[in-house]
Amino acid sequence: MAANFYVAPEQLMKDRAEYARKGIARGRALVAVAFDHGVIFAGENPSASLHKTSEIYDRIAFAAVGRYNEFEALRVAGIRLADVKGYQYAREDVTAKPLANAYSQALGASFMGDSKPFEVELLIAQVGANGAAADDPGPSSPDRSLELFHILYDGSIVDERRFVVIGGETEPLREELERRYREDLDRDGAVEIAVGALSTVAGRSLAPEVLEVSGLDDRRERRRFFRLRGEELAQVLEA
């Protein structure tokens, strides 16, 4: 009788991690840059309908890289989870941290137990996280009312600050953002830094038509998520 093929647990985890990292790296990178009233997401994405970023709930946004079908299924599940909690309790009770924990558990379970791990990397953002009002006269700070949770393919979760890079060529982009980033950015300044870093690392100027730029702004009414497209994005980049 043939013996079962044995693979050491350490080697199995290493192989799964390498598989997931390669799948994620094949996609284009996405960056998030905090500004004084929220966060900007920017990435190269020629598609007009297949988005890497979206709204999850009133103050919460979702960004992802990797396999589209996998992170789209996770996005939809997150929207349903948020809707159910908001219906059962109150809209103010829907926050980013429990949602990020749910995503972390799902990715961790897949990494440890499924036939193949998810090839995705996620970012969950929330504005107004500490209850700061949009018209608060106090000093502005990117950390004042913003939470950013970076969730890796194996379920690891990191609470980020200032800027985040997911997928693609992460190290060159981190270095470029570190060089460009400054405190007290406004929305357009954050867009300029994010797109400038992407263009520098790509080695070419990225036109508005090939960019996906969105974000959260806590000065907006109720639904904080927004997208910059077409002429509006072109004006921001030209300015």
N, C-alpha and C positions, 0 to 999 in steps of 0.2 A: 504493500500500500504506500503510495507516494506521500511524503511529508508535506505539510503546508509550507509555502514559501514565507520566510521570515524576513522582516525589515525592522531594524532597530527604530524605536519611537523617535529618537533624535533625528535620524536620517529621514524618516517619514515627514516630520514637521519641517525639516529643512527643504525637502523637495516640494512640499505644498507651498511654502513661502516663496520659493524661487518661481514656481509656476504662476502664482498670483501676481508677483512683482513684474514678471515679464509681460503678462497680459495687460496690466495697468499702464506700463511704460510705453506700450504701443500706441496709446491714445495721446492726444494733445493735452498739454498741461493747462491747469486753471489756477488763477491766483485770486486771493481775497485780500483787500486792503481796507483797514479801518479808517474812518474819517470822523469828524467831530459829532456827527449825528447818525452814524450807522456804519455800513460796510458796503464796499463795491466788489462784485465778482466780475472777472474778465477772463476770456479765453478765446482761442481761435476756433471758430465753428462756422463753416460755410453754410450749414443747413439752416433754413428759415423756420423749420417746424420741429426738428429734433433737438430739444433744449437740454443743456447740462445743468441748468439752474431753474428753480421754480419756487413758487410760494407753497408753503405747507399750511400755514395758518396766519392769523392777523399780523403777528409780529415775528414770524418764524420763516426762514428760507432754507432751501435745500440745494446743495451743489454736489456734483459727483463727476468722477472720471472712471474710465474702464469700459466694460461691456454695457452697451446701452440697454439691452433687454433686461439685464440683471438690476442695474440701478433704477430703471424705470419701474420695475416691480416693487422695489424697496420704497421708491418715492410714493407710489399709490398706497402702499400699506401704511406709510407714515401719515398721509392725509386722512385715511380712514380712522386710524388710531386717534389723531388729534380731533377729528370731528365727533367721534363717540365721546371722548372725554369732555369736550366743550358742551355737548348736548346734555350729558349726565350731570355735570357740575355747573361751571360758568366759563365763559370765554377766557376770562383772566386766569383761570386755573391751568390753561394749556401753555406749557413752557418747554423750552428747548432741552433742558437736562434730562427729564424722563424719556423724551423721544430719542435723544442721543444714546441713552442707556439701552433702550429697546433695540436700536440698530446695532449697538455694540454686542448685545447678547445674540442677536440673529447671525451676525457675521462670525462671531466666535464659535457658535454651534456648528455653522457650516464648515468653518476651517478645521475643526476637530473631528467632525463626524461624517460629513457627506462624502460622496465619491470624488468630488472636486470642490475646492473653495471658491467663493465669489471672487471675481476679478474686478473689484471695485474699491474705490476710496471715496469716502463721504465727508462732507462738511455741513454741519448744522449751525445756523446763526440765529440769534434773537436780539432785537433791540428793545429797549425799555425793560431790560432784565431786572434792574434793581428798583423799578417803580419810578424812575426819574421821568418827569413830564417833559414833553417836547419844548414847552415854553419856560423851563426852569432857567432862572437868570444866573445860576451859578456857573463857575468856570467849566469850559468845554474840555472833554478828554475822551479819546477813543475808547477808553475802558469804562467810562462813566455808566453807560447803559447798554453795553454790548457783550454778548457771550458768543464765543466761537468754539465749537467742539469738532475736532478733527478725528475721524474714525477710520482706522486702517483695516485692511482685508482680514486680519486675524482677530478683529474685535477690540484691539487696543484703542483707547480713547485718550485724547490729549486736549486740555483746555488751552487754547492759543491766545496770543495777543498781537496786536499791530498788523501783522500780515501772515498769510498762510499760502503755501504752494502745494498742490496735489497733482499727482500724475506727471508723466512726461519727464522733462529734464529739470528736476527739482533743484539741484545744487546751484547751477548757474543762475536760475531765477531767484533763489534765495539771496545769493550774493548781490545780484543787481538790485533787488528790492531793498536790501540792507543799505546799499549805497545811496539809493534815491529817497528812501522814506524820511519824512520829517513829521514832527508833532503838529497838532492843530490843523490838519488838512481839512479842506472843504470837499464837497462831493466831486466837483470837477477836477480838483487837484489829485484826488485819489484815482480817478479815471486816467488822468494823464500819467501818473506813476505806474499804474498797472499795465496800461497798454504800451508805455515806453519800455518797460522791462521785457514784456513779451516780444516786442519788435526787435530789441537789442539782441536777445538770445536767439531769435529766429533768423537774424541776419538780414532782415528786410522790413520795409514799412508795411504794417498791417492796415488795410483799408477797412472802413466801417462795415462793408458788405461781408467780410469774412470774420467779423468779431461778434461774440455774444457778450453783452455788457448789461448787467442787472445789479440789483442790490436792495438794501433795506434802508429806509430813512425815517427816523422816529418823529419827524415833523409832519409827516403825511397823516391824513385822517384815517383812523381805524386800520385799513389795510396798508401796511408799510412797504410792501414789495413793489418794485417798479422795474421797467426795462427801458434802456436807451437804444433807440433804433434809428436808422436812416438819417434824415436831415438833422435831427436833434443830437445824435451821437457825433455826426460830422462836425457840427458847430462846436461841440465840447472839445473835440480833438484839435480843431483848427485854432481855437482860442488859446 
